[in-house]
Structure formats: structure tokens, C-alpha cells
Amino acid sequence: MTSGFALDVRNWTETLGWQPSPQQQQQFEALYHGIIAGNQRLNLTRITDPAEFTEKHLWDSLYGLRPLLTDDWSGEIIDIGTGGGFPGLPAAIALTKSRVMLLDSTRKKIQFLQTLAQELGLSNVTVAVGRAEEWGRDRRQRARYDWATIRAVGPATVCAEYCLPLLKIGGKAVLYRGQWTEEEAIALDRAVTILGGEVVDVSATFLPESGAERHCITLQKTAQTPAAYPRMVGLPSQKPLG
Ligand SMILES: C[S@@+](CC[C@H](N)C(=O)[O-])C[C@H]1O[C@@H](n2cnc3c(N)ncnc32)[C@H](O)[C@@H]1O
């Protein structure tokens, strides 16, 4: 399709238990080129090298969704603060039966992602401009999603306040983190207890090429989130729970 992009997915079966089909490989490649083109006018990513993109955007996005990759999973995911479409777009490519909502507060990024999703032939993607705090209070969105993903949007306690109100009871949220400290774990436990959830998994790994440290923190919603949450726009990050 394009030159200069070598999608090296040799170890994906070993590390993810999953391999992309030829069509999915083409979509990943087209995603790379779309992001690089968009980067010229939007600040989407500092990662432009193809191998680094494969590891830090594609593999990293899918690592947090490993439990879904082994199934013919057909639920609804919301990617909160999706930015350039991560982890949401790799998720939509890999999970062909899922529906993926890409939410971001920056209109121009969302307009770009809408066009990109169409170019990639992703009919399972919907996009929206909005703040997670407002969406969590919107009756049409609250308690609607099976899974939420959130990467590089804020402290874990803030991410929990953005994600849990949007999940159905039993739904899960994956918080993508780099390092993970005891202090963060304690604060997150307190926050999720307030929000009607619990931490069900903390998975530490290293990126397969660079060896950079990653943690995926999985939350599960176990009860209705109290009506007071999420708090008004800006408050979760100004006064984090926990
Ligand atoms: C650093 S970028 C991360 C983008 C992407 N998730 C990734 O990992 O590459 C953070 C994004 O979150 C969005 N964002 C921050 N706070 C938000 C909120 N409360 N609601 C919706 N989007 C938010 C910003 O507009 C920005 O695009």
C-alpha cells in the first residue's frame, strides 16, 4: 500500500495471543500514514518512527485489551481523551465486532479522527467532542459502556472518575500507565471505592522492543456510581479523589 513502513508483529502471538489479519495489517499501516499526515497540522504524537509507532501506539494500545482479543468480542468501548485515536483506533481495527466511541474535548482532533476512521473503512467507530465530566452526567452516556480505555489523560484517580460513571455494572476500565507506585495504588483504591468500583488487575509489562515499563490497571464497576460523580468540569483534576 505504502512504502517505508515495516509492521513488525513477529512476537504478537507470544505477547498478545493474537495476530492481525492481512486486512488489519493494512489498516494499521494506513493508520500510521494518516497520523503522520495529520501531525503536520495537529499535534497528535511525537512518535513518528514506524517501529516505535508499532510498539508504543499499536502494541501498547492492544496490550491493555488482551482479554478481548482472544474472543469474538462484540461490546461497546469508550476511549476517553483519545487524542490521535489511542488506544481507540487500534482497538476498533483489532476488535472488528466491537463498537468504539472516541471522545475528546478538542474539536479539531475529533474532526480529524472522523475522516481518518472513514478512510480506514472503520464502520464500528463513532466520534464525539466532549468532556468526560459532562458525558458521565449525560443520561444517554452514563452506565452505557462495557469497557473504557484511558491513556495519558491524567492521574489514575482522575481517570477513574472519568471512566466509572460511563460503565455498566460489571463493565471494565483499563488505565494505561507507565510506572506505578504504591502511593498511586492506595489513592486509586480509595477513589474507586467512592465511585462504585474495584481494582481487579494490575498488570506490569515491558514494551517488547524498547523495554519501557508499562502498567495496565483494570477497574471493574461493581455498583452504581453515586449521582455526585463525576464532579463538575475541571474539579476531578483540581481536587482528585483519594
Ligand atoms: C496527552 S493526550 C493523550 C491522547 C491519547 N489517549 C494517547 O494516549 O495518545 C490527552 C488528551 O485528552 C484530552 N482530554 C483531557 N481531558 C479531557 C476531558 N476531561 N474530557 C475529554 N478529553 C480530555 C485532551 O484533549 C487530549 O487530546
The ligand as an ORCA input file, in Angstrom:
! r2SCAN-3c Opt
* xyz 0 1
  C      -1.903     13.551     26.077
  S      -3.344     13.333     25.113
  C      -3.436     11.567     25.071
  C      -4.038     11.069     23.796
  C      -4.159      9.561     23.652
  N      -5.054      8.986     24.645
  C      -2.822      8.868     23.672
  O      -2.546      8.123     24.605
  O      -2.036      9.075     22.743
  C      -4.677     13.737     26.226
  C      -5.984     14.008     25.513
  O      -7.039     14.013     26.470
  C      -7.958     15.031     26.135
  N      -8.651     15.361     27.402
  C      -8.079     15.831     28.539
  N      -9.011     15.985     29.498
  C     -10.199     15.585     28.960
  C     -11.536     15.502     29.467
  N     -11.839     15.866     30.712
  N     -12.501     15.034     28.637
  C     -12.207     14.674     27.367
  N     -10.964     14.737     26.836
  C      -9.970     15.184     27.623
  C      -7.101     16.136     25.543
  O      -7.846     16.971     24.679
  C      -6.021     15.330     24.792
  O      -6.362     15.132     23.435
*
